[in-house]
Amino acid sequence: MSSLRHPHPAADSIEHVSLPHPFAAGDGVDPDEDKPQEACGVFGIYSPEDAVAKLTYFGLFALQHRGQEAAGIATFDGKILHLHKNSGLVNQVFDEEILGTLPGRLAIGHTRYSTTGSSHQANAQPVMVETNRGPFALAHNGNLVNAYELRQELKTGVDPQTTTDSEMIALAIAEAVDQGQGWIAATTAALKRCQGAFSLTMATSTGVMGARDPNGIRPLVLGQLPDTKRYVLASETCALDIIGARFIRNVEPGELVWIDDAGVTSVQWSEPSRKLCVFEMIYFSRPDSVVDGETLY
């Protein structure tokens, strides 16, 4: 499987499969599963000095417990997007050779459980869409409750390539960008159209973004590599620890952070109403991760 370089939205780094209608009845996780499958792991890094794909690989490895169906990494090298994703564990999807095909100064990554959208290979993330500002990649942890309605509202005319609600978020952002808005304004406008749980890492050619829904249902933390303006976003602090990054703070509910050469810019795009899912403390998070100042253990 080869990486993509500035691909067309219809192109993918995975084999093409026949997909059911997006969000069709019966699609998604097996209803007979007796364990929650509402968690995924997301990661993002802005670090022009480092091999960002390798750091993302280690971050996803630390988040492997959050999703074991598929994994993916997207990197930006100038204006070129490189993307590799597939079904399987992180160490099955990536090796040294593949990581070497993913150059860049920034990256996002994802490890997946099915939430909305079945476990087809085509539903592996990050999701990539084209905009008039260039390609855009998104990784999503959570579940939208208005995904079908959002799809009906979109005017892009682009047929979905997956059956995930995550792609609807990416298409909503792309639509706002194509209407002339900048990345931050377009993303906040799109997020206001989304209902449900979403913790996101997003990549453009110039910066990395992270965002949480107004309730903060799924976690997202901000970290920093030593003595630099190299910043990291991750679902849990254990993904910071493995690459030697220092925990700074949680990304707040209803907050968007933009990371580039200037550092971290914060936008509070929605009034927060904290409602972290209790299953984060029972099933999803690693015992050595820190939530609200205390280890889950």
Sequence and secondary structure as in RCSB ss.txt:
>XXXX:A:sequence
MSSLRHPHPAADSIEHVSLPHPFAAGDGVDPDEDKPQEACGVFGIYSPEDAVAKLTYFGLFALQHRGQEAAGIAT
FDGKILHLHKNSGLVNQVFDEEILGTLPGRLAIGHTRYSTTGSSHQANAQPVMVETNRGPFALAHNGNLVNAYEL
RQELKTGVDPQTTTDSEMIALAIAEAVDQGQGWIAATTAALKRCQGAFSLTMATSTGVMGARDPNGIRPLVLGQL
PDTKRYVLASETCALDIIGARFIRNVEPGELVWIDDAGVTSVQWSEPSRKLCVFEMIYFSRPDSVVDGETLY
>XXXX:A:secstr
   EES  TT  SS      STT TT SS TT  S     EEEEEE TTS HHHHHHHHHHHTGGG  SEEEEEE
EETTEEEEEEEES HHHH  HHHHTT   SEEEEEEE  SSS S GGG SSEEEEETTEEEEEEEEEEESSHHHH
HHH  S    SSS HHHHHHHHHHHHHHTT  HHHHHHHHHTT  EEEEEEEE SS EEEEE TT  S  EEEE 
TTSS EEEESSTHHHHTTT EEEEE  TTEEEEEETTEEEEEE S       THIIIIIS TTSEETTEE  
